[in-house]
Amino acid sequence: MSKSKPYEEQKTENQMASEASMMYETARSVDDFVASIPVDLMQQLIDISIRDCKAGKGIRHEQIASYINEQMGWE
């Protein structure tokens, strides 16, 4: 990673997207986003969640913070 420069030495850089970013995402409401998720994808996610739960692969809410900290190396 490059060493950061003091504010006075920084030069402005042209900010230009190499691709049309609006092509990938537009501003929209949460309801519109949820409605855009295909029903078959949601059903697959539900089926996988149920299968994993029955297989004992679930994690309790109380364990989530410590699990994330451990996985990210923050502990």
FITORLUM-890650 format. One record per residue (C-alpha): residue number from 1; residue in three letters; chain; y, z negated, x. Coordinates in nm, 2 decimals. Example, Ala and Ser with C-alpha at 12.3 -4.5 7.8 and 13.67 -1.06 7.14 Angstrom:
<kolse seq="1" type="Ala" mol="A" v="-0.45" w="-0.78" u="1.23"/>
<kolse seq="2" type="Ser" mol="A" v="-0.11" w="-0.71" u="1.37"/>
//
This chain:
<kolse seq="1" type="Met" mol="A" v="0.00" w="0.00" u="0.00"/>
<kolse seq="2" type="Ser" mol="A" v="0.34" w="0.09" u="0.14"/>
<kolse seq="3" type="Lys" mol="A" v="0.59" w="-0.18" u="0.23"/>
<kolse seq="4" type="Ser" mol="A" v="0.86" w="-0.21" u="-0.04"/>
<kolse seq="5" type="Lys" mol="A" v="1.21" w="-0.12" u="0.07"/>
<kolse seq="6" type="Pro" mol="A" v="1.52" w="-0.33" u="0.00"/>
<kolse seq="7" type="Tyr" mol="A" v="1.71" w="-0.22" u="-0.30"/>
<kolse seq="8" type="Glu" mol="A" v="2.00" w="-0.07" u="-0.10"/>
<kolse seq="9" type="Glu" mol="A" v="1.76" w="0.16" u="0.10"/>
<kolse seq="10" type="Gln" mol="A" v="1.57" w="0.30" u="-0.19"/>
<kolse seq="11" type="Lys" mol="A" v="1.64" w="0.65" u="-0.28"/>
<kolse seq="12" type="Thr" mol="A" v="1.62" w="0.78" u="-0.63"/>
<kolse seq="13" type="Glu" mol="A" v="1.31" w="0.99" u="-0.69"/>
<kolse seq="14" type="Asn" mol="A" v="1.28" w="1.27" u="-0.95"/>
<kolse seq="15" type="Gln" mol="A" v="1.08" w="1.14" u="-1.24"/>
<kolse seq="16" type="Met" mol="A" v="0.89" w="1.43" u="-1.38"/>
<kolse seq="17" type="Ala" mol="A" v="0.56" w="1.43" u="-1.55"/>
<kolse seq="18" type="Ser" mol="A" v="0.31" w="1.67" u="-1.40"/>
<kolse seq="19" type="Glu" mol="A" v="0.16" w="1.72" u="-1.75"/>
<kolse seq="20" type="Ala" mol="A" v="0.30" w="1.71" u="-2.10"/>
<kolse seq="21" type="Ser" mol="A" v="0.25" w="1.34" u="-2.17"/>
<kolse seq="22" type="Met" mol="A" v="0.32" w="1.37" u="-2.54"/>
<kolse seq="23" type="Met" mol="A" v="0.01" w="1.58" u="-2.56"/>
<kolse seq="24" type="Tyr" mol="A" v="-0.19" w="1.27" u="-2.51"/>
<kolse seq="25" type="Glu" mol="A" v="-0.01" w="1.01" u="-2.70"/>
<kolse seq="26" type="Thr" mol="A" v="0.27" w="0.99" u="-2.95"/>
<kolse seq="27" type="Ala" mol="A" v="0.45" w="0.69" u="-3.10"/>
<kolse seq="28" type="Arg" mol="A" v="0.28" w="0.59" u="-3.42"/>
<kolse seq="29" type="Ser" mol="A" v="0.20" w="0.28" u="-3.62"/>
<kolse seq="30" type="Val" mol="A" v="-0.11" w="0.07" u="-3.57"/>
<kolse seq="31" type="Asp" mol="A" v="-0.24" w="0.18" u="-3.91"/>
<kolse seq="32" type="Asp" mol="A" v="-0.21" w="0.55" u="-3.81"/>
<kolse seq="33" type="Phe" mol="A" v="-0.40" w="0.47" u="-3.48"/>
<kolse seq="34" type="Val" mol="A" v="-0.68" w="0.29" u="-3.66"/>
<kolse seq="35" type="Ala" mol="A" v="-0.71" w="0.57" u="-3.92"/>
<kolse seq="36" type="Ser" mol="A" v="-0.74" w="0.82" u="-3.63"/>
<kolse seq="37" type="Ile" mol="A" v="-1.06" w="0.65" u="-3.50"/>
<kolse seq="38" type="Pro" mol="A" v="-1.36" w="0.85" u="-3.62"/>
<kolse seq="39" type="Val" mol="A" v="-1.58" w="0.66" u="-3.87"/>
<kolse seq="40" type="Asp" mol="A" v="-1.90" w="0.76" u="-3.68"/>
<kolse seq="41" type="Leu" mol="A" v="-1.76" w="0.61" u="-3.36"/>
<kolse seq="42" type="Met" mol="A" v="-1.67" w="0.28" u="-3.54"/>
<kolse seq="43" type="Gln" mol="A" v="-2.03" w="0.27" u="-3.69"/>
<kolse seq="44" type="Gln" mol="A" v="-2.18" w="0.33" u="-3.34"/>
<kolse seq="45" type="Leu" mol="A" v="-1.97" w="0.04" u="-3.20"/>
<kolse seq="46" type="Ile" mol="A" v="-2.08" w="-0.19" u="-3.48"/>
<kolse seq="47" type="Asp" mol="A" v="-2.44" w="-0.10" u="-3.43"/>
<kolse seq="48" type="Ile" mol="A" v="-2.41" w="-0.16" u="-3.05"/>
<kolse seq="49" type="Ser" mol="A" v="-2.24" w="-0.50" u="-3.12"/>
<kolse seq="50" type="Ile" mol="A" v="-2.51" w="-0.61" u="-3.36"/>
<kolse seq="51" type="Arg" mol="A" v="-2.79" w="-0.50" u="-3.12"/>
<kolse seq="52" type="Asp" mol="A" v="-2.62" w="-0.68" u="-2.82"/>
<kolse seq="53" type="Cys" mol="A" v="-2.57" w="-1.00" u="-3.03"/>
<kolse seq="54" type="Lys" mol="A" v="-2.94" w="-1.00" u="-3.14"/>
<kolse seq="55" type="Ala" mol="A" v="-3.04" w="-0.95" u="-2.77"/>
<kolse seq="56" type="Gly" mol="A" v="-2.83" w="-1.26" u="-2.67"/>
<kolse seq="57" type="Lys" mol="A" v="-2.57" w="-1.06" u="-2.48"/>
<kolse seq="58" type="Gly" mol="A" v="-2.28" w="-1.21" u="-2.67"/>
<kolse seq="59" type="Ile" mol="A" v="-2.02" w="-1.44" u="-2.52"/>
<kolse seq="60" type="Arg" mol="A" v="-1.85" w="-1.73" u="-2.71"/>
<kolse seq="61" type="His" mol="A" v="-1.48" w="-1.73" u="-2.75"/>
<kolse seq="62" type="Glu" mol="A" v="-1.45" w="-2.05" u="-2.55"/>
<kolse seq="63" type="Gln" mol="A" v="-1.60" w="-1.87" u="-2.25"/>
<kolse seq="64" type="Ile" mol="A" v="-1.38" w="-1.56" u="-2.25"/>
<kolse seq="65" type="Ala" mol="A" v="-1.10" w="-1.68" u="-2.04"/>
<kolse seq="66" type="Ser" mol="A" v="-1.32" w="-1.82" u="-1.77"/>
<kolse seq="67" type="Tyr" mol="A" v="-1.54" w="-1.51" u="-1.78"/>
<kolse seq="68" type="Ile" mol="A" v="-1.23" w="-1.28" u="-1.73"/>
<kolse seq="69" type="Asn" mol="A" v="-1.10" w="-1.50" u="-1.45"/>
<kolse seq="70" type="Glu" mol="A" v="-1.44" w="-1.49" u="-1.27"/>
<kolse seq="71" type="Gln" mol="A" v="-1.47" w="-1.11" u="-1.31"/>
<kolse seq="72" type="Met" mol="A" v="-1.12" w="-1.05" u="-1.18"/>
<kolse seq="73" type="Gly" mol="A" v="-1.16" w="-1.30" u="-0.89"/>
<kolse seq="74" type="Trp" mol="A" v="-0.88" w="-1.52" u="-1.02"/>
<kolse seq="75" type="Glu" mol="A" v="-1.07" w="-1.85" u="-0.99"/>
//
